[in-house]
């Protein structure tokens, strides 16, 4: 009996592993019901099997013979699990659900929760190998993938009306977890609650306004800090190299940080002196973009921050930026009071910047 069970399980994994990497997993062919595991502690059992009511699923052929199944494939399961049948009305249905529940569940008993044929993450990996390998090999892990219900933290294993079988819209999923105040990143640094940030700041960064967290973050894991999809400096100060700002330059013009003088690229200039270039393009203590801009949201136009956390103790460096009709003023922030004049909306060069 034990050899038969092992062979059945190995055959199910071999069929799943045959799915091409990167291609949607095909629905497995219906199979005979799996034999039960040998009796052991820790097994979870299907209620009809545990109560000895084999006739719920089988045509009885004697006192000790369960006999043939009353129906084939998922149709048998739907006789009781009508909630799963109702899920088929959703726009995205997991392929195994349509034909063969036994691709994932043992109908008799199991040492795993929900009567799964093997541990949950390993089971998902049998078909979704490319994603699983990328997540396992990532230097920076996403807790949603490694803790709690893991894959099921975000995905519905049966059906959904959202792409990729997500349990909710991606933005809602992210904010739901990242609204907590006790989250920390991979280095143990505390992460600000996103709900609070978005509720208190009226100007949202375009990807956030589009509710597209994956525009900047990889939800399964990555080698970059904060799961970023492209390069961006992790420090407050960084030597300038355009490759280090690949994430920003996917949307923003890289010339804004590479051109010393301009009257067209930006209004953050003193006459024709490009103040973005002045702050960022430095070999020693170049300020990263988030020194002045909120990466998710802020209250001032152009996502200018009120202040930025500085150092490891959580102290906030106040920026105190005030916009003027022809420029702006920063007062007692990274430097002494300083004003700049760009000549106004016409774009003509104004007076040279000066300390107040």
PATITI-967469 format. One line per field, with one value per residue (C-alpha): residue number from 0; residue in one letter; chain; y, z negated, x. Coordinates in steps of 0.2 Angstrom, whole numbers. Example, Ala and Ser with C-alpha at 12.3 -4.5 7.8 and 13.67 -1.06 7.14 Angstrom:
! residues 2
n = (0; 1)
res = (a; s)
chain = (A; A)
yy = (-22; -5)
zz = (-39; -36)
xx = (62; 68)
This chain:
! residues 356
n = (0; 1; 2; 3; 4; 5; 6; 7; 8; 9; 10; 11; 12; 13; 14; 15; 16; 17; 18; 19; 20; 21; 22; 23; 24; 25; 26; 27; 28; 29; 30; 31; 32; 33; 34; 35; 36; 37; 38; 39; 40; 41; 42; 43; 44; 45; 46; 47; 48; 49; 50; 51; 52; 53; 54; 55; 56; 57; 58; 59; 60; 61; 62; 63; 64; 65; 66; 67; 68; 69; 70; 71; 72; 73; 74; 75; 76; 77; 78; 79; 80; 81; 82; 83; 84; 85; 86; 87; 88; 89; 90; 91; 92; 93; 94; 95; 96; 97; 98; 99; 100; 101; 102; 103; 104; 105; 106; 107; 108; 109; 110; 111; 112; 113; 114; 115; 116; 117; 118; 119; 120; 121; 122; 123; 124; 125; 126; 127; 128; 129; 130; 131; 132; 133; 134; 135; 136; 137; 138; 139; 140; 141; 142; 143; 144; 145; 146; 147; 148; 149; 150; 151; 152; 153; 154; 155; 156; 157; 158; 159; 160; 161; 162; 163; 164; 165; 166; 167; 168; 169; 170; 171; 172; 173; 174; 175; 176; 177; 178; 179; 180; 181; 182; 183; 184; 185; 186; 187; 188; 189; 190; 191; 192; 193; 194; 195; 196; 197; 198; 199; 200; 201; 202; 203; 204; 205; 206; 207; 208; 209; 210; 211; 212; 213; 214; 215; 216; 217; 218; 219; 220; 221; 222; 223; 224; 225; 226; 227; 228; 229; 230; 231; 232; 233; 234; 235; 236; 237; 238; 239; 240; 241; 242; 243; 244; 245; 246; 247; 248; 249; 250; 251; 252; 253; 254; 255; 256; 257; 258; 259; 260; 261; 262; 263; 264; 265; 266; 267; 268; 269; 270; 271; 272; 273; 274; 275; 276; 277; 278; 279; 280; 281; 282; 283; 284; 285; 286; 287; 288; 289; 290; 291; 292; 293; 294; 295; 296; 297; 298; 299; 300; 301; 302; 303; 304; 305; 306; 307; 308; 309; 310; 311; 312; 313; 314; 315; 316; 317; 318; 319; 320; 321; 322; 323; 324; 325; 326; 327; 328; 329; 330; 331; 332; 333; 334; 335; 336; 337; 338; 339; 340; 341; 342; 343; 344; 345; 346; 347; 348; 349; 350; 351; 352; 353; 354; 355)
res = (x; x; x; x; x; x; x; x; x; x; x; x; x; x; x; x; x; x; x; x; x; x; x; x; x; x; x; x; x; x; x; x; x; x; x; x; x; x; x; x; x; x; x; x; x; x; x; x; x; x; x; x; x; x; x; x; x; x; x; x; x; x; x; x; x; x; x; x; x; x; x; x; x; x; x; x; x; x; x; x; x; x; x; x; x; x; x; x; x; x; x; x; x; x; x; x; x; x; x; x; x; x; x; x; x; x; x; x; x; x; x; x; x; x; x; x; x; x; x; x; x; x; x; x; x; x; x; x; x; x; x; x; x; x; x; x; x; x; x; x; x; x; x; x; x; x; x; x; x; x; x; x; x; x; x; x; x; x; x; x; x; x; x; x; x; x; x; x; x; x; x; x; x; x; x; x; x; x; x; x; x; x; x; x; x; x; x; x; x; x; x; x; x; x; x; x; x; x; x; x; x; x; x; x; x; x; x; x; x; x; x; x; x; x; x; x; x; x; x; x; x; x; x; x; x; x; x; x; x; x; x; x; x; x; x; x; x; x; x; x; x; x; x; x; x; x; x; x; x; x; x; x; x; x; x; x; x; x; x; x; x; x; x; x; x; x; x; x; x; x; x; x; x; x; x; x; x; x; x; x; x; x; x; x; x; x; x; x; x; x; x; x; x; x; x; x; x; x; x; x; x; x; x; x; x; x; x; x; x; x; x; x; x; x; x; x; x; x; x; x; x; x; x; x; x; x; x; x; x; x; x; x; x; x; x; x; x; x; x; x; x; x; x; x; x; x; x; x; x; x; x; x; x; x; x; x)
chain = (A; A; A; A; A; A; A; A; A; A; A; A; A; A; A; A; A; A; A; A; A; A; A; A; A; A; A; A; A; A; A; A; A; A; A; A; A; A; A; A; A; A; A; A; A; A; A; A; A; A; A; A; A; A; A; A; A; A; A; A; A; A; A; A; A; A; A; A; A; A; A; A; A; A; A; A; A; A; A; A; A; A; A; A; A; A; A; A; A; A; A; A; A; A; A; A; A; A; A; A; A; A; A; A; A; A; A; A; A; A; A; A; A; A; A; A; A; A; A; A; A; A; A; A; A; A; A; A; A; A; A; A; A; A; A; A; A; A; A; A; A; A; A; A; A; A; A; A; A; A; A; A; A; A; A; A; A; A; A; A; A; A; A; A; A; A; A; A; A; A; A; A; A; A; A; A; A; A; A; A; A; A; A; A; A; A; A; A; A; A; A; A; A; A; A; A; A; A; A; A; A; A; A; A; A; A; A; A; A; A; A; A; A; A; A; A; A; A; A; A; A; A; A; A; A; A; A; A; A; A; A; A; A; A; A; A; A; A; A; A; A; A; A; A; A; A; A; A; A; A; A; A; A; A; A; A; A; A; A; A; A; A; A; A; A; A; A; A; A; A; A; A; A; A; A; A; A; A; A; A; A; A; A; A; A; A; A; A; A; A; A; A; A; A; A; A; A; A; A; A; A; A; A; A; A; A; A; A; A; A; A; A; A; A; A; A; A; A; A; A; A; A; A; A; A; A; A; A; A; A; A; A; A; A; A; A; A; A; A; A; A; A; A; A; A; A; A; A; A; A; A; A; A; A; A; A)
yy = (0; 12; 9; 13; 29; 35; 31; 40; 56; 55; 53; 68; 79; 72; 78; 95; 97; 94; 111; 122; 136; 153; 145; 144; 127; 115; 106; 89; 74; 66; 52; 39; 45; 44; 30; 36; 38; 25; 30; 41; 56; 73; 68; 78; 68; 71; 71; 57; 46; 49; 44; 29; 35; 29; 29; 48; 47; 29; 16; 2; -15; -24; -21; -18; -12; 7; 4; 16; 34; 41; 55; 59; 73; 89; 85; 73; 87; 99; 88; 95; 109; 120; 136; 130; 127; 145; 151; 145; 160; 171; 177; 169; 151; 140; 127; 112; 118; 116; 97; 89; 93; 79; 88; 97; 88; 70; 65; 54; 61; 71; 76; 94; 107; 107; 89; 95; 82; 90; 106; 121; 131; 115; 111; 128; 126; 110; 121; 138; 134; 150; 161; 150; 148; 167; 170; 157; 164; 182; 191; 202; 192; 198; 193; 190; 176; 168; 170; 165; 158; 163; 161; 162; 178; 186; 173; 163; 145; 142; 157; 176; 191; 199; 194; 181; 175; 189; 189; 208; 221; 223; 240; 235; 220; 230; 244; 231; 224; 240; 250; 241; 252; 237; 232; 232; 230; 216; 227; 229; 247; 252; 255; 269; 264; 267; 270; 285; 292; 291; 298; 313; 318; 324; 323; 305; 299; 294; 275; 276; 286; 273; 260; 251; 246; 233; 247; 250; 234; 215; 207; 190; 195; 204; 207; 226; 234; 237; 225; 238; 233; 243; 252; 266; 271; 264; 278; 297; 302; 293; 297; 301; 288; 287; 268; 270; 279; 267; 266; 285; 286; 274; 288; 304; 312; 308; 324; 333; 326; 327; 345; 359; 373; 374; 385; 372; 355; 361; 376; 371; 382; 398; 408; 394; 385; 368; 365; 346; 344; 354; 343; 326; 326; 325; 313; 313; 318; 319; 319; 305; 310; 306; 319; 331; 321; 309; 293; 289; 305; 322; 338; 350; 351; 340; 329; 340; 333; 342; 333; 317; 304; 306; 293; 277; 285; 291; 310; 320; 333; 347; 354; 370; 373; 387; 390; 407; 414; 414; 400; 395; 396; 382; 388; 380; 363; 354; 371; 389; 399; 400; 406; 403; 413; 405; 420; 413; 402; 410; 401; 416; 416; 426; 433; 423; 413; 420; 417; 427)
zz = (0; -5; 12; 22; 12; 15; 34; 36; 27; 38; 54; 49; 47; 63; 73; 65; 68; 86; 88; 99; 88; 91; 99; 90; 82; 91; 82; 78; 84; 72; 62; 50; 32; 22; 9; -9; -19; -32; -49; -58; -70; -62; -48; -42; -35; -23; -33; -23; -23; -42; -46; -35; -23; -7; 2; 3; 17; 22; 28; 15; 21; 5; -14; -11; 7; 10; 29; 44; 41; 43; 55; 63; 60; 52; 54; 40; 28; 34; 27; 9; 13; 22; 17; 28; 42; 40; 41; 59; 64; 60; 75; 70; 65; 59; 72; 60; 53; 69; 71; 57; 39; 36; 44; 27; 14; 7; 6; -9; -21; -22; -33; -26; -29; -17; -12; -1; 7; 1; -8; -1; 6; 14; 22; 30; 36; 45; 59; 55; 55; 63; 50; 35; 40; 42; 25; 16; 24; 20; 8; 2; -3; -3; -20; -11; -1; -16; -31; -36; -21; -9; 9; 2; -7; 10; 22; 22; 27; 35; 45; 45; 55; 54; 65; 58; 47; 34; 19; 21; 33; 31; 24; 10; 6; 4; -6; -17; -24; -23; -33; -48; -59; -64; -47; -44; -29; -26; -36; -50; -47; -51; -36; -37; -36; -18; -22; -34; -21; -7; -19; -24; -8; 7; 20; 26; 36; 53; 51; 34; 42; 55; 41; 49; 35; 46; 57; 45; 33; 37; 26; 25; 21; 28; 25; 23; 7; 5; 19; 32; 50; 56; 48; 35; 22; 4; -4; -7; 1; 16; 30; 46; 59; 71; 70; 51; 55; 68; 59; 59; 77; 83; 82; 80; 92; 87; 94; 79; 68; 82; 89; 79; 87; 95; 97; 102; 93; 76; 66; 52; 58; 53; 69; 81; 67; 65; 47; 49; 57; 42; 29; 38; 50; 37; 35; 16; 7; 20; 14; 19; 26; 10; 1; 7; 15; 7; 17; 13; 9; 2; -1; 9; 29; 37; 22; 12; -6; -22; -29; -27; -40; -42; -51; -59; -74; -65; -66; -53; -43; -39; -22; -24; -6; -1; 18; 25; 42; 49; 39; 21; 4; -7; -25; -37; -30; -23; -21; -27; -20; -1; 13; 32; 46; 63; 71; 69; 80; 96; 94; 96; 85; 69; 56; 49; 33; 17; -1; -11)
xx = (0; 14; 23; 7; 4; 22; 21; 5; 12; 28; 18; 7; 23; 31; 16; 16; 35; 32; 24; 35; 43; 35; 19; 2; 1; -11; -25; -20; -30; -43; -36; -43; -45; -29; -27; -27; -11; -7; -14; -3; -4; -6; -17; -31; -46; -60; -76; -85; -69; -66; -84; -84; -97; -88; -105; -104; -92; -92; -104; -103; -98; -98; -95; -77; -76; -78; -82; -82; -84; -101; -95; -78; -66; -72; -90; -89; -82; -95; -109; -104; -92; -104; -94; -80; -92; -98; -80; -80; -91; -76; -66; -50; -50; -35; -33; -33; -50; -59; -55; -46; -46; -35; -20; -19; -30; -31; -49; -46; -33; -17; -3; -5; -18; -33; -30; -16; -5; 11; 16; 8; 23; 31; 14; 13; 31; 28; 19; 25; 43; 51; 42; 46; 65; 66; 58; 69; 85; 81; 93; 79; 63; 46; 37; 21; 29; 39; 27; 9; -1; 13; 7; -11; -8; -11; -17; -34; -29; -46; -53; -53; -59; -42; -27; -15; -28; -25; -37; -40; -34; -15; -15; -27; -17; -1; -9; -18; -2; 8; -4; 4; 16; 27; 33; 52; 63; 76; 89; 77; 73; 55; 43; 31; 13; 7; -11; -6; 6; -8; -21; -11; -3; -14; 0; 3; 17; 10; 13; 4; -10; -11; -12; 3; 15; 23; 29; 43; 43; 44; 31; 40; 57; 72; 91; 88; 83; 65; 61; 65; 63; 78; 93; 91; 103; 99; 108; 104; 120; 127; 140; 131; 130; 115; 115; 111; 95; 89; 72; 69; 75; 62; 50; 60; 72; 90; 96; 88; 103; 116; 115; 123; 114; 96; 81; 69; 73; 67; 60; 71; 85; 93; 93; 100; 109; 101; 98; 94; 112; 119; 112; 113; 127; 142; 156; 155; 139; 126; 108; 97; 80; 71; 81; 69; 54; 42; 43; 25; 16; 18; 8; 18; 18; 31; 31; 42; 43; 41; 55; 65; 71; 90; 101; 96; 87; 72; 76; 67; 77; 65; 66; 55; 53; 42; 37; 37; 30; 48; 56; 57; 66; 73; 76; 88; 87; 103; 111; 107; 93; 94; 82; 82; 74; 70; 62; 44; 33; 39; 56; 67; 82; 80; 92; 106; 102; 107; 107; 94)
